[in-house]
Amino acid sequence: MEIKSNAAPNEISSPFYKANEAFCAEFEQYIIRKNGTVSGKYNAWSYLIYGKIDTPKNWDIMYKKATFTSTGNLFLSSEYQSMLVLAKWETERDETNNVAFKIKRKSMTDYIKLLLFENWKNLEIPNRYVIRIDDHLPPLVFTLTEILKSLFASGEIYEITLHNNKLKIELRSKKHHFDILDKLTKEV
């Protein structure tokens, strides 16, 4: 396996270690099936894994998990731990004509932005997201919202940006979502 364990010997019997190991192995197998390259590290507390695939565009894929707890107990239930789990999918876009936008979860300050600034708008899929764009909505936004519809509905989309022709999709999710990633790499 290209993704390596950096676990202490006492972590290896932890169910969290085994779960992280399985998550990383699935990721590595997915990237290898796509003729990509993979790297990263994992242990019972965290993982940080990277993949790069070329289908026909280059996609950089990263998954990160960080677990924060003050007890030091490997067998502590996850409900007593603070955890950050995220995924980032990135690709270069040549045909965006320098259009830029940002889609993000709606926060309290966004209600003010929606009232005061023309370039902030509600995104109707569902209404808990907003978009900042200086011009009209490009076709890419409609493509993304269709492909990512289930992730918008579940609230797993954290932020999507297109800036300087670089598309970045960031999730807060404990899942791989390879089916959605496959669709993105083919259609975006």
C-alpha positions in Angstrom: 0.0 0.0 0.0 1.3 3.5 -0.9 -0.6 5.1 1.9 1.4 4.3 5.0 0.6 3.8 8.6 2.3 6.1 11.1 0.5 4.5 14.1 2.1 3.7 17.4 2.1 0.0 18.2 -0.7 0.4 20.8 -3.0 2.0 18.2 -3.1 -1.0 15.8 -5.7 -2.9 17.8 -8.0 0.1 17.9 -11.3 -0.1 16.0 -10.6 3.5 14.9 -7.3 2.4 13.4 -8.9 -0.4 11.5 -11.7 1.9 10.2 -9.1 4.5 9.0 -7.0 1.8 7.4 -10.0 0.5 5.5 -11.0 4.0 4.4 -7.4 4.6 3.1 -7.3 1.2 1.4 -10.6 1.9 -0.5 -9.2 5.3 -1.5 -6.0 3.8 -2.8 -7.8 1.1 -4.8 -10.0 3.7 -6.4 -7.1 5.9 -7.4 -5.1 3.0 -8.7 -8.1 1.7 -10.8 -8.1 5.2 -12.4 -4.3 4.9 -13.2 -3.6 7.7 -10.7 -1.0 8.3 -8.1 -1.6 8.2 -4.3 0.2 9.0 -1.1 -0.6 9.7 2.5 -0.4 8.6 6.1 -3.0 7.3 8.6 -3.3 6.1 12.2 -6.1 5.6 14.8 -6.7 9.4 15.1 -6.3 10.7 11.6 -5.5 10.4 8.0 -4.3 12.7 5.3 -4.3 11.1 1.9 -3.8 12.5 -1.6 -4.6 11.2 -5.1 -4.2 12.5 -8.6 -6.0 11.2 -11.6 -6.1 12.3 -15.2 -9.6 11.7 -16.8 -9.1 13.6 -19.3 -8.3 16.5 -17.0 -6.1 16.3 -13.9 -8.0 16.0 -10.6 -6.3 16.5 -7.3 -8.2 14.7 -4.5 -7.5 14.9 -0.8 -9.3 13.4 2.2 -8.4 14.5 5.8 -9.6 13.3 9.2 -8.4 14.8 12.4 -9.7 13.7 15.8 -9.2 15.9 18.8 -9.8 14.5 22.3 -8.3 15.3 25.6 -8.6 11.8 27.2 -6.1 9.9 25.1 -8.4 6.9 25.0 -8.4 5.0 21.7 -11.6 3.2 22.6 -13.5 6.4 23.5 -16.8 6.6 21.7 -16.8 9.0 18.7 -19.6 11.0 20.3 -17.1 12.3 22.9 -14.5 13.3 20.3 -14.2 16.5 18.2 -13.6 15.5 14.6 -12.8 17.3 11.4 -13.5 15.2 8.3 -13.2 16.8 4.9 -12.6 16.1 1.2 -11.3 18.4 -1.5 -11.6 17.8 -5.2 -9.8 20.2 -7.5 -9.3 20.6 -11.2 -8.2 23.3 -13.7 -10.9 24.7 -16.1 -9.7 26.2 -19.3 -13.0 27.4 -20.7 -14.3 29.5 -17.8 -13.4 32.9 -19.4 -12.2 34.1 -16.0 -15.7 33.7 -14.5 -15.4 33.4 -10.7 -18.0 32.3 -8.1 -18.2 30.9 -4.6 -21.0 28.7 -3.3 -21.1 28.2 0.5 -23.3 27.3 3.3 -25.4 30.2 4.5 -24.2 31.8 7.7 -25.8 34.5 9.8 -23.7 37.2 8.1 -24.9 36.0 4.7 -28.4 37.3 5.4 -27.0 40.8 5.6 -24.9 40.2 2.4 -28.0 39.0 0.6 -29.8 42.3 1.5 -26.9 44.6 0.8 -24.8 43.2 -2.0 -26.1 42.4 -5.5 -23.4 39.8 -6.1 -24.7 37.5 -3.3 -27.7 35.4 -4.1 -29.6 32.5 -2.6 -28.9 29.2 -4.3 -32.2 27.4 -4.6 -30.9 23.8 -4.1 -31.7 23.9 -1.1 -32.1 27.3 0.2 -29.3 26.9 2.9 -26.6 27.8 0.4 -25.6 31.1 -1.1 -23.6 32.0 -4.2 -21.4 35.1 -4.8 -21.0 35.9 -8.4 -20.3 39.2 -10.2 -22.1 38.3 -13.5 -24.7 35.8 -14.6 -24.6 32.1 -13.6 -22.4 30.2 -16.0 -23.6 26.7 -17.2 -20.9 25.2 -14.9 -23.0 26.1 -11.9 -26.0 24.3 -13.2 -23.9 21.2 -14.1 -22.4 21.2 -10.6 -25.7 21.6 -8.8 -27.2 18.8 -10.7 -24.3 16.4 -10.1 -23.9 17.4 -6.5 -27.6 17.6 -5.7 -27.5 14.8 -3.1 -24.5 16.4 -1.3 -26.3 19.7 -1.2 -29.4 18.0 0.2 -27.4 16.2 2.9 -25.5 19.4 3.7 -22.1 17.7 3.0 -21.1 20.5 0.5 -19.0 23.0 2.5 -17.8 25.3 -0.3 -17.3 25.4 -4.1 -15.1 28.0 -5.7 -14.1 28.8 -9.2 -11.2 31.3 -9.2 -8.4 31.8 -11.8 -9.9 28.8 -13.7 -9.4 26.5 -10.7 -12.5 24.6 -9.5 -12.4 23.5 -5.9 -15.1 21.5 -4.2 -14.8 21.0 -0.5 -17.0 18.6 1.5 -17.5 17.8 5.2 -18.2 14.1 4.9 -17.0 10.8 6.3 -17.8 9.1 3.0 -15.7 8.8 -0.2 -18.6 9.5 -2.7 -16.7 7.9 -5.5 -19.9 7.6 -7.6 -20.3 11.4 -7.6 -16.6 12.0 -8.1 -16.7 9.7 -11.2 -19.6 11.7 -12.6 -17.7 15.0 -11.9 -14.5 13.8 -13.6 -16.5 12.8 -16.7 -18.8 15.8 -17.0 -17.0 18.8 -15.6 
